[in-house]
Amino acid sequence: MHKLLERQIKKLKRKSADGSLPVEKLLEVISQTYEESDEERRKNERSMKLMSEEVMALNKQIQEESETYVSTITGSVIDGIITFCHKGLVQSINESAEHIFKITS
C-alpha cells in the first residue's frame, strides 16, 4: 500500500502549481488511500470465503458420490469385503462378508 500512497502523493504534487502539498490535502489522500485499500481487502476476503465455501461443497459432493459408487460396487460383488479406517476400525461390511462371517447388522 505504501507504493500506492507514494504514487498518489507524487501525482498530487505534479498537479500543484508550485510542487507543494498542503497538509489537509495530504491527509485527505492518505485517508482515501486507506479506505480504498480496506475496501479492496474486504472484497478479497469475501471472494476467498465464497471460493472456500464452493470448494468445501464440491468436496462434500465428490465424497458422497465416491461413497455411493464404492457402496454400489461392494454391494454387487459375491466376495466378502470389509473396509477399515486408518485407525483399524471397521468402516463397512458388504452383505457377502456378513454372510461369510455370520455377522448381523
N, CA, C and O atoms as CSV, one atom per row, in Angstrom:
chain,resi,resn,atom,element,x,y,z
A,1,MET,N,N,0.818,-1.183,0.000
A,1,MET,CA,C,0.000,0.000,0.000
A,1,MET,C,C,0.868,1.256,0.000
A,1,MET,O,O,0.452,2.297,-0.509
A,2,HIS,N,N,2.053,1.168,0.558
A,2,HIS,CA,C,2.927,2.335,0.601
A,2,HIS,C,C,3.237,2.843,-0.799
A,2,HIS,O,O,3.317,4.051,-1.019
A,3,LYS,N,N,3.412,1.934,-1.741
A,3,LYS,CA,C,3.709,2.328,-3.119
A,3,LYS,C,C,2.519,3.073,-3.717
A,3,LYS,O,O,2.691,4.072,-4.416
A,4,LEU,N,N,1.316,2.582,-3.439
A,4,LEU,CA,C,0.112,3.249,-3.930
A,4,LEU,C,C,0.013,4.659,-3.363
A,4,LEU,O,O,-0.257,5.609,-4.098
A,5,LEU,N,N,0.227,4.793,-2.081
A,5,LEU,CA,C,0.177,6.104,-1.427
A,5,LEU,C,C,1.262,7.020,-1.996
A,5,LEU,O,O,1.017,8.199,-2.252
A,6,GLU,N,N,2.421,6.487,-2.183
A,6,GLU,CA,C,3.534,7.266,-2.729
A,6,GLU,C,C,3.199,7.785,-4.128
A,6,GLU,O,O,3.469,8.943,-4.449
A,7,ARG,N,N,2.602,6.909,-4.968
A,7,ARG,CA,C,2.231,7.337,-6.321
A,7,ARG,C,C,1.166,8.433,-6.284
A,7,ARG,O,O,1.231,9.389,-7.056
A,8,GLN,N,N,0.192,8.297,-5.395
A,8,GLN,CA,C,-0.862,9.300,-5.315
A,8,GLN,C,C,-0.324,10.649,-4.844
A,8,GLN,O,O,-0.747,11.693,-5.340
A,9,ILE,N,N,0.586,10.630,-3.912
A,9,ILE,CA,C,1.186,11.882,-3.423
A,9,ILE,C,C,2.000,12.547,-4.537
A,9,ILE,O,O,1.902,13.760,-4.723
A,10,LYS,N,N,2.800,11.779,-5.278
A,10,LYS,CA,C,3.572,12.333,-6.391
A,10,LYS,C,C,2.643,12.935,-7.440
A,10,LYS,O,O,2.914,14.011,-7.973
A,11,LYS,N,N,1.555,12.240,-7.730
A,11,LYS,CA,C,0.573,12.722,-8.701
A,11,LYS,C,C,-0.029,14.049,-8.232
A,11,LYS,O,O,-0.189,14.982,-9.020
A,12,LEU,N,N,-0.355,14.119,-6.964
A,12,LEU,CA,C,-0.929,15.325,-6.386
A,12,LEU,C,C,0.062,16.487,-6.442
A,12,LEU,O,O,-0.328,17.621,-6.722
A,13,LYS,N,N,1.340,16.213,-6.177
A,13,LYS,CA,C,2.380,17.257,-6.239
A,13,LYS,C,C,2.534,17.788,-7.657
A,13,LYS,O,O,2.714,18.989,-7.859
A,14,ARG,N,N,2.463,16.888,-8.642
A,14,ARG,CA,C,2.598,17.324,-10.037
A,14,ARG,C,C,1.451,18.249,-10.430
A,14,ARG,O,O,1.633,19.172,-11.224
A,15,LYS,N,N,0.275,17.998,-9.873
A,15,LYS,CA,C,-0.882,18.835,-10.182
A,15,LYS,C,C,-0.776,20.214,-9.530
A,15,LYS,O,O,-1.348,21.186,-10.024
A,16,SER,N,N,-0.052,20.292,-8.435
A,16,SER,CA,C,0.105,21.559,-7.718
A,16,SER,C,C,1.002,22.479,-8.530
A,16,SER,O,O,1.985,22.033,-9.123
A,17,ALA,N,N,0.659,23.774,-8.557
A,17,ALA,CA,C,1.415,24.747,-9.353
A,17,ALA,C,C,2.859,24.898,-8.871
A,17,ALA,O,O,3.776,24.990,-9.687
A,18,ASP,N,N,3.068,24.925,-7.554
A,18,ASP,CA,C,4.416,25.148,-7.033
A,18,ASP,C,C,5.074,23.869,-6.507
A,18,ASP,O,O,6.172,23.928,-5.953
A,19,GLY,N,N,4.429,22.736,-6.669
A,19,GLY,CA,C,5.013,21.469,-6.210
A,19,GLY,C,C,4.842,21.213,-4.734
A,19,GLY,O,O,5.351,20.221,-4.212
A,20,SER,N,N,4.121,22.106,-4.040
A,20,SER,CA,C,3.914,21.913,-2.604
A,20,SER,C,C,2.683,21.034,-2.382
A,20,SER,O,O,1.891,20.793,-3.293
A,21,LEU,N,N,2.556,20.579,-1.173
A,21,LEU,CA,C,1.437,19.704,-0.841
A,21,LEU,C,C,0.864,20.134,0.504
A,21,LEU,O,O,1.483,19.897,1.541
A,22,PRO,N,N,-0.318,20.766,0.502
A,22,PRO,CA,C,-0.919,21.203,1.762
A,22,PRO,C,C,-1.212,19.996,2.661
A,22,PRO,O,O,-1.555,18.916,2.180
A,23,VAL,N,N,-1.071,20.200,3.962
A,23,VAL,CA,C,-1.279,19.127,4.938
A,23,VAL,C,C,-2.685,18.555,4.835
A,23,VAL,O,O,-2.857,17.338,4.902
A,24,GLU,N,N,-3.680,19.396,4.674
A,24,GLU,CA,C,-5.067,18.928,4.592
A,24,GLU,C,C,-5.247,17.995,3.391
A,24,GLU,O,O,-5.894,16.952,3.483
A,25,LYS,N,N,-4.669,18.393,2.289
A,25,LYS,CA,C,-4.787,17.577,1.072
A,25,LYS,C,C,-4.043,16.265,1.263
A,25,LYS,O,O,-4.519,15.214,0.834
A,26,LEU,N,N,-2.885,16.315,1.901
A,26,LEU,CA,C,-2.114,15.109,2.171
A,26,LEU,C,C,-2.918,14.143,3.038
A,26,LEU,O,O,-2.978,12.947,2.753
A,27,LEU,N,N,-3.529,14.663,4.088
A,27,LEU,CA,C,-4.342,13.820,4.972
A,27,LEU,C,C,-5.529,13.230,4.225
A,27,LEU,O,O,-5.907,12.081,4.455
A,28,GLU,N,N,-6.110,14.012,3.340
A,28,GLU,CA,C,-7.239,13.534,2.539
A,28,GLU,C,C,-6.799,12.374,1.632
A,28,GLU,O,O,-7.490,11.362,1.517
A,29,VAL,N,N,-5.640,12.544,0.996
A,29,VAL,CA,C,-5.114,11.492,0.118
A,29,VAL,C,C,-4.811,10.224,0.921
A,29,VAL,O,O,-5.123,9.117,0.481
A,30,ILE,N,N,-4.211,10.388,2.081
A,30,ILE,CA,C,-3.892,9.236,2.936
A,30,ILE,C,C,-5.179,8.523,3.350
A,30,ILE,O,O,-5.263,7.298,3.276
A,31,SER,N,N,-6.161,9.273,3.777
A,31,SER,CA,C,-7.433,8.694,4.208
A,31,SER,C,C,-8.105,7.949,3.060
A,31,SER,O,O,-8.583,6.827,3.230
A,32,GLN,N,N,-8.136,8.571,1.912
A,32,GLN,CA,C,-8.762,7.948,0.742
A,32,GLN,C,C,-8.020,6.667,0.348
A,32,GLN,O,O,-8.643,5.662,0.006
A,33,THR,N,N,-6.710,6.712,0.400
A,33,THR,CA,C,-5.913,5.537,0.048
A,33,THR,C,C,-6.202,4.381,0.996
A,33,THR,O,O,-6.361,3.243,0.554
A,34,TYR,N,N,-6.271,4.660,2.284
A,34,TYR,CA,C,-6.563,3.609,3.255
A,34,TYR,C,C,-7.978,3.070,3.075
A,34,TYR,O,O,-8.202,1.866,3.199
A,35,GLU,N,N,-8.930,3.946,2.786
A,35,GLU,CA,C,-10.309,3.494,2.565
A,35,GLU,C,C,-10.383,2.574,1.349
A,35,GLU,O,O,-11.038,1.532,1.391
A,36,GLU,N,N,-9.717,2.959,0.277
A,36,GLU,CA,C,-9.701,2.124,-0.933
A,36,GLU,C,C,-9.031,0.783,-0.661
A,36,GLU,O,O,-9.491,-0.263,-1.118
A,37,SER,N,N,-7.945,0.834,0.086
A,37,SER,CA,C,-7.231,-0.392,0.428
A,37,SER,C,C,-8.097,-1.306,1.294
A,37,SER,O,O,-8.134,-2.517,1.074
A,38,ASP,N,N,-8.789,-0.734,2.269
A,38,ASP,CA,C,-9.678,-1.525,3.127
A,38,ASP,C,C,-10.814,-2.143,2.327
A,38,ASP,O,O,-11.177,-3.298,2.552
A,39,GLU,N,N,-11.372,-1.389,1.405
A,39,GLU,CA,C,-12.455,-1.900,0.573
A,39,GLU,C,C,-11.966,-3.057,-0.295
A,39,GLU,O,O,-12.654,-4.069,-0.433
A,40,GLU,N,N,-10.794,-2.908,-0.871
A,40,GLU,CA,C,-10.228,-3.983,-1.687
A,40,GLU,C,C,-9.962,-5.227,-0.837
A,40,GLU,O,O,-10.213,-6.349,-1.277
A,41,ARG,N,N,-9.455,-5.026,0.378
A,41,ARG,CA,C,-9.202,-6.151,1.286
A,41,ARG,C,C,-10.507,-6.866,1.628
A,41,ARG,O,O,-10.557,-8.096,1.644
A,42,ARG,N,N,-11.566,-6.094,1.901
A,42,ARG,CA,C,-12.869,-6.698,2.219
A,42,ARG,C,C,-13.396,-7.509,1.034
A,42,ARG,O,O,-13.929,-8.604,1.215
A,43,LYS,N,N,-13.248,-6.974,-0.163
A,43,LYS,CA,C,-13.691,-7.701,-1.363
A,43,LYS,C,C,-12.903,-8.993,-1.530
A,43,LYS,O,O,-13.474,-10.035,-1.850
A,44,ASN,N,N,-11.590,-8.927,-1.314
A,44,ASN,CA,C,-10.751,-10.121,-1.427
A,44,ASN,C,C,-11.129,-11.165,-0.387
A,44,ASN,O,O,-11.192,-12.356,-0.695
A,45,GLU,N,N,-11.380,-10.726,0.841
A,45,GLU,CA,C,-11.770,-11.656,1.907
A,45,GLU,C,C,-13.100,-12.323,1.575
A,45,GLU,O,O,-13.259,-13.527,1.771
A,46,ARG,N,N,-14.052,-11.543,1.074
A,46,ARG,CA,C,-15.363,-12.100,0.701
A,46,ARG,C,C,-15.211,-13.097,-0.439
A,46,ARG,O,O,-15.822,-14.165,-0.426
A,47,SER,N,N,-14.405,-12.749,-1.409
A,47,SER,CA,C,-14.165,-13.640,-2.540
A,47,SER,C,C,-13.522,-14.950,-2.074
A,47,SER,O,O,-13.910,-16.032,-2.516
A,48,MET,N,N,-12.542,-14.843,-1.185
A,48,MET,CA,C,-11.882,-16.048,-0.671
A,48,MET,C,C,-12.856,-16.905,0.125
A,48,MET,O,O,-12.814,-18.132,0.042
A,49,LYS,N,N,-13.734,-16.265,0.898
A,49,LYS,CA,C,-14.725,-17.008,1.676
A,49,LYS,C,C,-15.672,-17.761,0.749
A,49,LYS,O,O,-15.977,-18.931,0.980
A,50,LEU,N,N,-16.138,-17.082,-0.304
A,50,LEU,CA,C,-17.037,-17.732,-1.253
A,50,LEU,C,C,-16.360,-18.894,-1.963
A,50,LEU,O,O,-16.963,-19.952,-2.143
A,51,MET,N,N,-15.113,-18.699,-2.363
A,51,MET,CA,C,-14.382,-19.782,-3.028
A,51,MET,C,C,-14.189,-20.953,-2.082
A,51,MET,O,O,-14.325,-22.108,-2.485
A,52,SER,N,N,-13.875,-20.661,-0.830
A,52,SER,CA,C,-13.690,-21.710,0.169
A,52,SER,C,C,-14.980,-22.501,0.355
A,52,SER,O,O,-14.957,-23.730,0.415
A,53,GLU,N,N,-16.106,-21.792,0.446
A,53,GLU,CA,C,-17.395,-22.467,0.594
A,53,GLU,C,C,-17.708,-23.337,-0.616
A,53,GLU,O,O,-18.224,-24.445,-0.470
A,54,GLU,N,N,-17.397,-22.835,-1.814
A,54,GLU,CA,C,-17.633,-23.603,-3.033
A,54,GLU,C,C,-16.761,-24.857,-3.068
A,54,GLU,O,O,-17.226,-25.933,-3.444
A,55,VAL,N,N,-15.509,-24.715,-2.678
A,55,VAL,CA,C,-14.601,-25.866,-2.659
A,55,VAL,C,C,-15.068,-26.908,-1.647
A,55,VAL,O,O,-15.032,-28.108,-1.919
A,56,MET,N,N,-15.508,-26.437,-0.471
A,56,MET,CA,C,-15.990,-27.367,0.551
A,56,MET,C,C,-17.250,-28.103,0.068
A,56,MET,O,O,-17.385,-29.306,0.290
A,57,ALA,N,N,-18.162,-27.393,-0.584
A,57,ALA,CA,C,-19.382,-28.011,-1.104
A,57,ALA,C,C,-19.042,-29.022,-2.194
A,57,ALA,O,O,-19.616,-30.110,-2.236
A,58,LEU,N,N,-18.121,-28.665,-3.065
A,58,LEU,CA,C,-17.704,-29.581,-4.126
A,58,LEU,C,C,-17.032,-30.815,-3.537
A,58,LEU,O,O,-17.278,-31.935,-3.985
A,59,ASN,N,N,-16.183,-30.610,-2.532
A,59,ASN,CA,C,-15.516,-31.728,-1.866
A,59,ASN,C,C,-16.539,-32.670,-1.235
A,59,ASN,O,O,-16.406,-33.890,-1.331
A,60,LYS,N,N,-17.555,-32.105,-0.594
A,60,LYS,CA,C,-18.599,-32.918,0.028
A,60,LYS,C,C,-19.355,-33.714,-1.030
A,60,LYS,O,O,-19.634,-34.898,-0.842
A,61,GLN,N,N,-19.684,-33.064,-2.135
A,61,GLN,CA,C,-20.393,-33.737,-3.220
A,61,GLN,C,C,-19.560,-34.890,-3.789
A,61,GLN,O,O,-20.081,-35.979,-4.028
A,62,ILE,N,N,-18.286,-34.647,-3.999
A,62,ILE,CA,C,-17.401,-35.689,-4.529
A,62,ILE,C,C,-17.303,-36.850,-3.556
A,62,ILE,O,O,-17.337,-38.011,-3.965
A,63,GLN,N,N,-17.181,-36.544,-2.270
A,63,GLN,CA,C,-17.091,-37.582,-1.257
A,63,GLN,C,C,-18.369,-38.428,-1.239
A,63,GLN,O,O,-18.299,-39.656,-1.183
A,64,GLU,N,N,-19.527,-37.776,-1.285
A,64,GLU,CA,C,-20.798,-38.510,-1.280
A,64,GLU,C,C,-20.930,-39.395,-2.514
A,64,GLU,O,O,-21.368,-40.542,-2.418
A,65,GLU,N,N,-20.547,-38.859,-3.678
A,65,GLU,CA,C,-20.610,-39.644,-4.911
A,65,GLU,C,C,-19.658,-40.828,-4.858
A,65,GLU,O,O,-19.990,-41.918,-5.323
A,66,SER,N,N,-18.474,-40.616,-4.291
A,66,SER,CA,C,-17.497,-41.704,-4.164
A,66,SER,C,C,-18.017,-42.791,-3.239
A,66,SER,O,O,-17.886,-43.981,-3.528
A,67,GLU,N,N,-18.609,-42.377,-2.124
A,67,GLU,CA,C,-19.155,-43.356,-1.188
A,67,GLU,C,C,-20.286,-44.160,-1.828
A,67,GLU,O,O,-20.379,-45.371,-1.626
A,68,THR,N,N,-21.132,-43.498,-2.587
A,68,THR,CA,C,-22.221,-44.184,-3.284
A,68,THR,C,C,-21.660,-45.164,-4.301
A,68,THR,O,O,-22.136,-46.294,-4.411
A,69,TYR,N,N,-20.655,-44.733,-5.041
A,69,TYR,CA,C,-20.022,-45.571,-6.060
A,69,TYR,C,C,-19.410,-46.817,-5.432
A,69,TYR,O,O,-19.634,-47.933,-5.902
A,70,VAL,N,N,-18.635,-46.623,-4.366
A,70,VAL,CA,C,-17.988,-47.754,-3.690
A,70,VAL,C,C,-19.039,-48.674,-3.084
A,70,VAL,O,O,-18.913,-49.896,-3.163
A,71,SER,N,N,-20.055,-48.108,-2.492
A,71,SER,CA,C,-21.123,-48.900,-1.886
A,71,SER,C,C,-21.843,-49.742,-2.937
A,71,SER,O,O,-22.178,-50.901,-2.692
A,72,THR,N,N,-22.075,-49.161,-4.090
A,72,THR,CA,C,-22.731,-49.897,-5.176
A,72,THR,C,C,-21.871,-51.066,-5.633
A,72,THR,O,O,-22.370,-52.170,-5.853
A,73,ILE,N,N,-20.590,-50.815,-5.771
A,73,ILE,CA,C,-19.681,-51.882,-6.216
A,73,ILE,C,C,-19.583,-52.984,-5.170
A,73,ILE,O,O,-19.745,-54.161,-5.491
A,74,THR,N,N,-19.319,-52.610,-3.917
A,74,THR,CA,C,-19.144,-53.636,-2.881
A,74,THR,C,C,-20.435,-54.397,-2.608
A,74,THR,O,O,-20.395,-55.559,-2.202
A,75,GLY,N,N,-21.572,-53.760,-2.824
A,75,GLY,CA,C,-22.848,-54.432,-2.614
A,75,GLY,C,C,-23.209,-55.406,-3.717
A,75,GLY,O,O,-24.055,-56.278,-3.520
A,76,SER,N,N,-22.583,-55.271,-4.870
A,76,SER,CA,C,-22.961,-56.115,-6.009
A,76,SER,C,C,-22.003,-57.282,-6.264
A,76,SER,O,O,-22.265,-58.106,-7.140
A,77,VAL,N,N,-20.910,-57.365,-5.524
A,77,VAL,CA,C,-19.970,-58.479,-5.736
A,77,VAL,C,C,-20.299,-59.631,-4.794
A,77,VAL,O,O,-20.918,-59.443,-3.747
A,78,ILE,N,N,-19.863,-60.841,-5.196
A,78,ILE,CA,C,-20.140,-62.009,-4.344
A,78,ILE,C,C,-19.051,-62.232,-3.303
A,78,ILE,O,O,-19.235,-63.017,-2.372
A,79,ASP,N,N,-17.932,-61.559,-3.449
A,79,ASP,CA,C,-16.849,-61.683,-2.478
A,79,ASP,C,C,-17.180,-60.876,-1.224
A,79,ASP,O,O,-17.869,-59.858,-1.291
A,80,GLY,N,N,-16.685,-61.338,-0.098
A,80,GLY,CA,C,-16.854,-60.598,1.145
A,80,GLY,C,C,-15.870,-59.446,1.202
A,80,GLY,O,O,-14.671,-59.635,0.995
A,81,ILE,N,N,-16.365,-58.278,1.477
A,81,ILE,CA,C,-15.497,-57.100,1.540
A,81,ILE,C,C,-15.742,-56.370,2.855
A,81,ILE,O,O,-16.872,-56.027,3.201
A,82,ILE,N,N,-14.649,-56.144,3.576
A,82,ILE,CA,C,-14.692,-55.371,4.819
A,82,ILE,C,C,-13.692,-54.231,4.656
A,82,ILE,O,O,-12.542,-54.466,4.285
A,83,THR,N,N,-14.114,-53.012,4.927
A,83,THR,CA,C,-13.192,-51.877,4.840
A,83,THR,C,C,-12.908,-51.345,6.241
A,83,THR,O,O,-13.762,-51.362,7.128
A,84,PHE,N,N,-11.678,-50.876,6.404
A,84,PHE,CA,C,-11.221,-50.358,7.693
A,84,PHE,C,C,-10.758,-48.924,7.530
A,84,PHE,O,O,-10.280,-48.537,6.463
A,85,CYS,N,N,-10.898,-48.135,8.586
A,85,CYS,CA,C,-10.387,-46.772,8.566
A,85,CYS,C,C,-8.895,-46.790,8.919
A,85,CYS,O,O,-8.334,-47.847,9.209
A,86,HIS,N,N,-8.276,-45.645,8.893
A,86,HIS,CA,C,-6.841,-45.548,9.175
A,86,HIS,C,C,-6.497,-45.948,10.609
A,86,HIS,O,O,-5.333,-46.207,10.914
A,87,LYS,N,N,-7.492,-46.002,11.489
A,87,LYS,CA,C,-7.259,-46.417,12.875
A,87,LYS,C,C,-7.471,-47.918,13.068
A,87,LYS,O,O,-7.306,-48.437,14.173
A,88,GLY,N,N,-7.831,-48.602,12.006
A,88,GLY,CA,C,-8.041,-50.039,12.083
A,88,GLY,C,C,-9.456,-50.430,12.472
A,88,GLY,O,O,-9.718,-51.605,12.732
A,89,LEU,N,N,-10.360,-49.484,12.518
A,89,LEU,CA,C,-11.756,-49.771,12.865
A,89,LEU,C,C,-12.545,-50.106,11.601
A,89,LEU,O,O,-12.277,-49.564,10.529
A,90,VAL,N,N,-13.513,-50.997,11.737
A,90,VAL,CA,C,-14.335,-51.388,10.597
A,90,VAL,C,C,-15.196,-50.205,10.159
A,90,VAL,O,O,-15.889,-49.583,10.964
A,91,GLN,N,N,-15.130,-49.914,8.865
A,91,GLN,CA,C,-15.946,-48.839,8.303
A,91,GLN,C,C,-17.203,-49.399,7.658
A,91,GLN,O,O,-18.296,-48.859,7.829
A,92,SER,N,N,-17.036,-50.481,6.919
A,92,SER,CA,C,-18.196,-51.065,6.248
A,92,SER,C,C,-17.971,-52.549,6.000
A,92,SER,O,O,-16.842,-53.028,5.897
A,93,ILE,N,N,-19.094,-53.255,5.908
A,93,ILE,CA,C,-19.093,-54.695,5.608
A,93,ILE,C,C,-20.187,-54.924,4.582
A,93,ILE,O,O,-21.328,-54.506,4.781
A,94,ASN,N,N,-19.841,-55.594,3.472
A,94,ASN,CA,C,-20.887,-55.851,2.499
A,94,ASN,C,C,-21.686,-57.092,2.897
A,94,ASN,O,O,-21.304,-57.820,3.814
A,95,GLU,N,N,-22.794,-57.322,2.202
A,95,GLU,CA,C,-23.681,-58.434,2.551
A,95,GLU,C,C,-22.973,-59.780,2.471
A,95,GLU,O,O,-23.209,-60.656,3.302
A,96,SER,N,N,-22.117,-59.947,1.485
A,96,SER,CA,C,-21.401,-61.221,1.349
A,96,SER,C,C,-20.515,-61.482,2.561
A,96,SER,O,O,-20.459,-62.610,3.050
A,97,ALA,N,N,-19.824,-60.459,3.053
A,97,ALA,CA,C,-18.970,-60.621,4.240
A,97,ALA,C,C,-19.822,-60.918,5.449
A,97,ALA,O,O,-19.436,-61.729,6.291
A,98,GLU,N,N,-20.967,-60.284,5.557
A,98,GLU,CA,C,-21.882,-60.583,6.677
A,98,GLU,C,C,-22.287,-62.049,6.666
A,98,GLU,O,O,-22.343,-62.705,7.707
A,99,HIS,N,N,-22.570,-62.550,5.464
A,99,HIS,CA,C,-22.978,-63.958,5.332
A,99,HIS,C,C,-21.815,-64.901,5.640
A,99,HIS,O,O,-21.984,-65.885,6.360
A,100,ILE,N,N,-20.638,-64.598,5.095
A,100,ILE,CA,C,-19.462,-65.447,5.303
A,100,ILE,C,C,-19.079,-65.519,6.776
A,100,ILE,O,O,-18.806,-66.598,7.301
A,101,PHE,N,N,-19.060,-64.370,7.438
A,101,PHE,CA,C,-18.636,-64.319,8.851
A,101,PHE,C,C,-19.807,-64.407,9.828
A,101,PHE,O,O,-19.631,-64.297,11.041
A,102,LYS,N,N,-20.996,-64.607,9.280
A,102,LYS,CA,C,-22.205,-64.725,10.103
A,102,LYS,C,C,-22.365,-63.516,11.041
A,102,LYS,O,O,-22.558,-63.649,12.249
A,103,ILE,N,N,-22.275,-62.352,10.428
A,103,ILE,CA,C,-22.422,-61.089,11.158
A,103,ILE,C,C,-23.809,-60.544,10.847
A,103,ILE,O,O,-24.252,-60.579,9.699
A,104,THR,N,N,-24.480,-60.052,11.848
A,104,THR,CA,C,-25.768,-59.392,11.624
A,104,THR,C,C,-25.607,-57.910,11.949
A,104,THR,O,O,-25.006,-57.534,12.956
A,105,SER,N,N,-26.155,-57.092,11.077
A,105,SER,CA,C,-26.013,-55.637,11.308
A,105,SER,C,C,-27.319,-55.018,11.728
A,105,SER,O,O,-27.383,-53.811,11.963
